[in-house]
């Protein structure tokens, strides 16, 4: 029974390609040996079945008999700046394994500014890594920001941001999406770990980032942003595709649970679409509504700048 389910799922993934050729190539066996398995005259070994499931990103949840059980993946823990290198590389691997095309849509429930936008060589990017490290590592000794020097992630982070921004993206925001970074700047300034000049530079870079997103909202047809005032946003990231979807749910600041179960992904898609119906499209709104929304962001930045 399970072998038939696995073959059916592989056929769905490969479309018009030869099933026997695909299996022969992946398992490094002869065409005849592949044919015996596809005709159910021979069984896959456990190792062969796992290799096929891994290659075609088929969730083991497809073989569970209970709808209330799930097998999930978890990203590696991040407790040091060196761990971030693996985190960024793993995110790149996620993009590389997904069928990126015009059929792919990335949904982002932006409780905070999506971290993809802060992947750059700016002081804002360095400050975010500084904050993440202090939040994630219980043994981290708080040092002044000016003494913090993370490894150079530029190549991976720039590629990761580029891949994200190339997709069809739908982001759900509200006026508190920017609150987290503003509060972080205020906190580290108040504790004298962040100097006034540094705080002002970071705030200006946050303002530049919001301007960039505002301009994207007006000019980029692949990018949509919705104002959601009713639901609590969660930082969930959902890669929606007719053949291969993936849900990334935050476990902590830099840890995700990854789920590619078909039913769960279908439920997630419906949930996001329901949220969108209860949200305001800032792309379709007139200039007045769009300005009102983004001015709320600028007011938070300006308020802290005046305080400093």
Order of alpha helices (4+ residues) and beta strands (2+ residues): alpha-alpha-alpha-alpha-beta-alpha-beta-alpha-alpha-beta-alpha-alpha-beta-beta-beta-beta-alpha-beta-alpha
